[in-house]
């Protein structure tokens, strides 16, 4: 066995097999990354198969990531608006009053 083959075999054993298998980083499946705490960020993951059109590949991955973010957002919006107008005309007295009320509730 030549020295070249021994070095090649050592390299194969030294490097984890995940590098050669193309294993995904853990943050892709867990959606957690130490640089982006969950209380401050929503992490979206998107991937695309590599083709000859790099710009299109990036766009597909970005679209997937944005769709992933949308799946994580839940919100309920309620709104109630009341507007009242009262006008009183009697003899020489003209009285006009307005009242408005707005209730807005945002939450999950």
C-alpha positions as CSV (number, residue, x, y, z in Angstrom):
1,X,0.0,0.0,0.0
2,X,1.5,3.3,-1.0
3,X,1.8,6.3,1.3
4,X,-0.8,8.2,-0.8
5,X,-3.4,5.5,-0.1
6,X,-2.7,5.5,3.6
7,X,-3.2,9.3,3.8
8,X,-6.4,9.0,1.8
9,X,-7.7,6.3,4.2
10,X,-6.7,8.4,7.2
11,X,-8.6,11.4,5.8
12,X,-11.7,9.4,5.3
13,X,-11.7,8.2,8.9
14,X,-10.7,11.6,10.4
15,X,-13.5,13.6,8.8
16,X,-17.0,12.8,9.9
17,X,-19.1,11.0,7.3
18,X,-21.8,13.7,7.6
19,X,-19.5,16.0,5.4
20,X,-19.5,13.5,2.6
21,X,-23.2,12.6,3.0
22,X,-24.3,16.2,2.7
23,X,-26.0,16.2,6.1
24,X,-27.9,19.4,6.9
25,X,-26.9,21.6,9.8
26,X,-29.0,21.1,13.0
27,X,-30.5,24.7,12.8
28,X,-32.3,23.7,9.6
29,X,-34.4,21.1,11.3
30,X,-34.6,22.7,14.8
31,X,-35.1,26.2,13.5
32,X,-32.9,27.4,16.4
33,X,-29.6,29.2,16.1
34,X,-27.5,30.7,18.9
35,X,-27.1,34.0,17.0
36,X,-30.9,34.5,16.6
37,X,-32.8,34.0,20.0
38,X,-36.4,32.8,19.6
39,X,-37.7,35.7,21.6
40,X,-36.3,38.2,19.1
41,X,-36.4,36.4,15.7
42,X,-38.5,34.0,13.7
43,X,-36.3,31.7,11.7
44,X,-37.4,30.5,8.3
45,X,-35.6,27.8,6.4
46,X,-35.6,27.4,2.7
47,X,-33.7,25.2,0.3
48,X,-33.4,24.7,-3.4
49,X,-31.7,22.2,-5.6
50,X,-28.6,23.6,-7.2
51,X,-29.0,24.3,-10.9
52,X,-27.1,26.3,-13.5
53,X,-29.3,29.4,-12.7
54,X,-27.9,30.5,-9.3
55,X,-30.2,33.6,-9.0
56,X,-33.3,31.4,-9.5
57,X,-32.0,28.9,-7.0
58,X,-31.6,31.6,-4.4
59,X,-35.0,33.0,-5.1
60,X,-36.6,29.6,-4.7
61,X,-34.8,29.1,-1.4
62,X,-35.9,32.6,-0.2
63,X,-39.5,31.9,-1.2
64,X,-39.4,28.7,0.8
65,X,-37.9,30.5,3.8
66,X,-40.6,33.2,3.7
67,X,-43.3,30.6,3.4
68,X,-41.8,28.8,6.5
69,X,-42.0,32.1,8.4
70,X,-45.6,32.7,7.4
71,X,-46.5,29.2,8.8
72,X,-45.2,30.3,12.2
73,X,-47.2,33.5,12.5
74,X,-50.7,33.5,14.0
75,X,-52.6,36.6,14.8
76,X,-56.2,37.6,15.5
77,X,-57.4,41.2,14.8
78,X,-60.8,42.5,16.1
79,X,-62.0,46.0,15.6
80,X,-65.2,47.8,16.7
81,X,-66.0,51.4,15.7
82,X,-69.0,53.4,16.9
83,X,-69.7,56.9,15.7
84,X,-72.7,58.8,17.0
85,X,-74.0,62.2,15.9
86,X,-76.7,64.1,17.7
87,X,-78.3,67.3,16.4
88,X,-80.9,69.1,18.4
89,X,-82.8,72.1,17.0
90,X,-85.4,73.7,19.1
91,X,-86.6,77.3,18.8
92,X,-83.5,79.4,18.4
93,X,-81.0,76.9,19.9
94,X,-79.0,74.6,17.7
95,X,-77.0,72.0,19.5
96,X,-74.6,69.5,17.8
97,X,-72.6,66.7,19.5
98,X,-70.4,63.9,18.3
99,X,-69.2,60.8,20.0
100,X,-66.8,58.2,18.6
101,X,-65.4,55.1,20.2
102,X,-62.8,52.7,18.7
103,X,-61.8,49.3,20.2
104,X,-59.0,47.4,18.7
105,X,-57.8,44.0,19.9
106,X,-54.6,42.3,18.6
107,X,-53.6,39.0,19.8
108,X,-53.5,35.3,19.3
